[in-house]
Amino acid sequence: MTREELADILARTYDGQPLDQLRDEHAALHLEAADAVLARMSGPAGMPTT
């Protein structure tokens, strides 16, 4: 899953709109959240990726 796909899922879930229909500032929040989720998922299972 790409960061854009995950951010779009978050936008549709929380805002009821696709990512590309949100204001840039608001879309950026979903992209940041997607980055955080993907970073966490890429680390060792159960271990923080700090």
C-alpha positions as CSV (number, residue, x, y, z in Angstrom):
1,M,0.0,0.0,0.0
2,T,1.3,3.4,-0.9
3,R,1.3,6.4,1.4
4,E,-1.2,8.1,-0.9
5,E,-3.6,5.1,-0.8
6,L,-3.4,5.0,3.0
7,A,-3.9,8.8,3.3
8,D,-6.9,8.5,1.0
9,I,-8.4,5.8,3.2
10,L,-7.9,8.0,6.2
11,A,-9.4,11.0,4.5
12,R,-12.5,9.1,3.4
13,T,-12.9,7.6,6.9
14,Y,-12.4,10.7,8.9
15,D,-13.7,13.4,6.5
16,G,-16.0,11.5,4.2
17,Q,-14.1,12.9,1.1
18,P,-11.2,11.6,-1.0
19,L,-7.8,13.0,-0.3
20,D,-7.7,14.9,-3.6
21,Q,-10.8,16.9,-2.7
22,L,-9.4,18.2,0.6
23,R,-7.5,21.5,1.1
24,D,-3.8,21.0,0.8
25,E,-3.2,21.9,4.5
26,H,-5.8,19.3,5.5
27,A,-4.6,16.6,3.1
28,A,-1.1,17.1,4.5
29,L,-2.2,15.9,7.9
30,H,-3.5,12.6,6.4
31,L,-0.3,12.2,4.5
32,E,1.7,12.7,7.7
33,A,-0.5,10.2,9.5
34,A,0.0,7.7,6.7
35,D,3.8,8.2,6.9
36,A,3.7,7.5,10.6
37,V,1.6,4.3,10.1
38,L,3.9,3.0,7.3
39,A,7.0,3.7,9.3
40,R,5.6,1.8,12.3
41,M,4.6,-1.1,10.1
42,S,8.1,-1.3,8.5
43,G,9.9,-1.7,11.9
44,P,10.4,-5.0,13.7
45,A,7.1,-6.5,15.0
46,G,6.2,-4.9,18.3
47,M,9.2,-2.7,18.4
48,P,9.1,1.1,18.1
49,T,11.0,2.5,15.1
50,T,12.7,5.5,16.8
